[in-house]
């Protein structure tokens, strides 16, 4: 049974790209934005074998609420045998990812294309 895509919100756009669900976070990712994002994040990461890319290039501010979203997504995807990749280029967000150690668990890619290629190579699709 196919689930309907989550509606676009002020802080999130969800789309399909080459067999992946791309979650584009936008603006300030704080506690209010996280509450808005969680339902769509859970919908996307709740499918067995989901291939997810979280794109942070449109993020201006990223705090611990954003980190919780990434950890939540990672845990849910791994529990269900899926793959999760991250796109991030903002220097301050990259620093937060490095300082917290999340960049070791979820290495950020500089472009969506790089994240898609990494996922396809890992699944043997290339």
Secondary structure per residue as TSV (DSSP state, phi and psi in degrees):
chain	resnum	aa	ss	phi	psi
A	1	X	-	360.0	126.3
A	2	X	-	-86.6	132.4
A	3	X	-	-89.5	147.0
A	4	X	-	-71.7	144.7
A	5	X	-	-64.7	150.4
A	6	X	-	-68.0	146.9
A	7	X	-	-67.6	151.3
A	8	X	-	-70.3	138.3
A	9	X	-	-121.7	178.4
A	10	X	S	-62.7	-31.2
A	11	X	S	-108.3	2.3
A	12	X	E	-150.7	136.7
A	13	X	E	-125.6	131.0
A	14	X	E	-115.4	133.3
A	15	X	E	-150.9	165.2
A	16	X	E	-101.7	139.5
A	17	X	E	-147.2	113.0
A	18	X	T	49.2	47.9
A	19	X	T	79.6	8.6
A	20	X	E	-116.9	148.3
A	21	X	E	-93.6	120.6
A	22	X	E	-102.9	121.4
A	23	X	E	-104.9	108.3
A	24	X	E	-95.3	108.2
A	25	X	E	-80.0	144.8
A	26	X	E	-137.8	148.3
A	27	X	E	74.7	-141.5
A	28	X	E	-93.7	117.6
A	29	X	E	-98.1	93.9
A	30	X	S	-124.8	-166.0
A	31	X	H	-62.5	-37.2
A	32	X	H	-68.7	-44.1
A	33	X	H	-64.4	-39.3
A	34	X	H	-61.1	-41.3
A	35	X	H	-62.0	-34.1
A	36	X	H	-73.3	-33.7
A	37	X	H	-82.5	-33.3
A	38	X	H	-51.3	-46.5
A	39	X	H	-59.2	-42.9
A	40	X	H	-69.9	-37.6
A	41	X	H	-62.7	-45.4
A	42	X	H	-66.0	-36.9
A	43	X	H	-62.5	-47.4
A	44	X	H	-68.5	-38.0
A	45	X	H	-90.8	0.1
A	46	X	T	-87.2	-7.1
A	47	X	S	-86.5	139.5
A	48	X	T	-62.0	134.4
A	49	X	T	69.1	19.7
A	50	X	-	-60.3	140.5
A	51	X	E	-111.3	110.4
A	52	X	E	-119.2	139.9
A	53	X	E	-124.4	125.1
A	54	X	E	-101.9	120.9
A	55	X	E	-105.9	113.9
A	56	X	E	-100.8	9.4
A	57	X	E	-62.9	-24.5
A	58	X	E	-91.6	11.9
A	59	X	E	-91.3	131.4
A	60	X	E	-98.2	-27.9
A	61	X	E	-145.7	139.0
A	62	X	E	-145.4	113.6
A	63	X	-	-114.8	-164.1
A	64	X	H	-61.6	-24.3
A	65	X	H	-65.0	-38.3
A	66	X	H	-66.2	-40.2
A	67	X	H	-61.5	-41.9
A	68	X	H	-61.4	-38.5
A	69	X	H	-61.5	-43.4
A	70	X	H	-66.8	-43.6
A	71	X	H	-63.0	-40.9
A	72	X	H	-61.2	-48.5
A	73	X	H	-61.2	-45.1
A	74	X	H	-60.1	-48.4
A	75	X	H	-61.2	-44.6
A	76	X	H	-66.2	-40.7
A	77	X	H	-67.6	-45.6
A	78	X	H	-63.7	-39.1
A	79	X	H	-59.2	-28.2
A	80	X	T	-106.3	13.6
A	81	X	T	72.3	25.6
A	82	X	-	-99.8	-169.6
A	83	X	E	-130.1	140.4
A	84	X	E	-130.1	130.8
A	85	X	E	-129.5	155.9
A	86	X	E	-125.1	139.6
A	87	X	E	-117.7	126.9
A	88	X	-	-157.0	134.5
A	89	X	-	-129.9	-10.8
A	90	X	-	-70.9	123.5
A	91	X	H	-56.5	-41.6
A	92	X	H	-70.7	-37.7
A	93	X	H	-67.4	-41.2
A	94	X	H	-60.1	-39.0
A	95	X	H	-63.8	-43.7
A	96	X	H	-60.2	-42.4
A	97	X	H	-63.2	-40.3
A	98	X	H	-68.9	-47.6
A	99	X	H	-61.9	-37.4
A	100	X	H	-83.6	-10.7
A	101	X	T	86.1	-2.4
A	102	X	H	-66.0	-27.1
A	103	X	H	-65.5	-23.1
A	104	X	H	-75.6	-34.1
A	105	X	H	-82.7	-29.9
A	106	X	S	-139.3	75.8
A	107	X	-	-60.7	123.5
A	108	X	E	-73.2	140.9
A	109	X	E	-104.3	152.0
A	110	X	S	-79.7	-19.0
A	111	X	S	-140.6	160.6
A	112	X	H	-63.7	-40.6
A	113	X	H	-58.8	-42.1
A	114	X	H	-64.3	-40.9
A	115	X	H	-66.2	-41.5
A	116	X	H	-64.9	-41.9
A	117	X	H	-64.3	-41.0
A	118	X	H	-61.5	-42.8
A	119	X	H	-66.9	-42.5
A	120	X	H	-67.5	-37.1
A	121	X	H	-66.7	-39.9
A	122	X	H	-66.6	-28.8
A	123	X	T	-95.6	1.0
A	124	X	T	79.9	19.6
A	125	X	-	-86.4	-11.9
A	126	X	-	-84.9	360.0
